[in-house]
C-alpha cells in the first residue's frame, strides 16, 4: 500500500480501516483473477482511488459525517451505479448515481461487490452492452 493511502486509512477508526483494507484487497484480487493488468493506486480528492487500463476509476472512503458506512464511489457520468441498482436492488444501498453504501462492519467481500468491481474495471469494453453485460 502506498504511504499516503496507508496514512489516510490510519487516520480513520479501526473498524473503518479494516473494512477499507478488505475492499482494497478485493480490488486487487478481482484485477488479478480476471487478468485486468496492474492496478493504479492513488489518492484523488482525498480518497483512495483504484483503476486499471480500460476500466473506470473506483474510489473508497469513510467519512466522519457518515460514520456508520464505507462508500465505494464510481464515476457519476457512467451507467455503473444505475446498472448495479438494477441487478442488485436488495444487496446494497446507493448514494445517487455515484456510490454503493456499505454499512460499517458488514462483510464486503461477497459476490455482488466483487461483481460490481469487476464490471467497473472492465467498463470501457462493456459500456455498449445492455446492463453492461451483467
N, C-alpha and C positions, 0 to 999 in steps of 0.2 A: 504494500500500500504506500502511496506517495506520502511524504511527510506532511504536506499541507492538508491532505484529506484525513490523515490519522489525527492531526491536531484538531481539526474540525469535529470529528467524531468524539474525540476525548473531551470536548467541551460540553457534551450532552450527558443527560442522566444515563446510568449504566444500562438500564433496560433498552433505551433508545440506541445506545452504542451497539449493543449486541444484535439488535434487530437490523440495523443498518449494515453491519458487517455480514450478517446472514444473507441479506438481499444482494450485497456486493458479490459475495461468493457465488450466489445463484447466477448473476450476470455473467461472470467469468466461466462458470460451468456450462451454461447454455451456449455461449460462444464456442467453447471447445467441443462440446458434444456435436454441434451442427457444422463444424468446420468453417466458422464465420470469420476467422482471422483474429488478429490482435485487437484487443480492447484498449481504446484510448481512454485513460482515466485522468480527469482534470477537475478543477473547481470552476464552475460557471455560476455567476450570480450568487456566489457563496454556498453553492450546493454541489455535492459530488455528482459528476456527470460522466456517463459511460457511452461510448459509441464505437461501432465497428464500421469498416468501409461498406457502403451500400445500405447502412441502417440509419434509423432516426435516433437522435440522442435520447438517452434515458437519464433523468436526474432523480436522486433520492435525498430526502431530508426529513428532519424532525424540527418542529418549530415550537418555541415556548408559548406562543399564542394559541396553539392547539396541542397541548402536551400529551394527549391520550392517543396520538396517531402518528404513524410514519406515512409519508406520501411518496408515491412513485410518479414522477412527472414525465409527460410526453409532450412533444411539440404540438401546440394547440392548433396549428394550421394543417394538421394531418387528420385522417379519419381514424386514428388509432383508438382513442378513448371511446368514440362513438361505436366502433366495432366491438370493443371489449364490453361495453354496456349491453350490446345486442346479444353477444354469445355468453356472457357471464353476468346475467341480470341479478342473480341472488348471491353470487360469490363475493362481490365487492360493493363498497360504497364508492361513489365517484365525486370528484370536485369539477364541475363543469365539463369542459372538453379537454382538460389538461392533466388530471391526476386520478390515480387509484388511491384510495384511502384505506390503510391497513391499521386496524386497532393495535395500539401498543401491546406487545406481548403475544399477539396472535401469530400462529405458525404461518410463515410466508413462503415456505418452500414447496408448497403443494402444486399440483398440476396446473391450475388456472394461471397463477402468476408466472410460472415457468413458460407457459404457452404465450402469454402476453409479451413477455420479454423477447421471446424468440421472434414473434411477429414484428415487434419494433426493430429488432436487429436485422431483419430481412425486408424492411418496409419498402425500399425502392424497387425491389423485384416483385413485390406483392401488391403495390398500390393500385394497379389496374384491375385486380380481381375482385369480384363481389365478396364482401366480408373479409377482404384481404386474404383470401384463400382458406380461411378457417372453416 
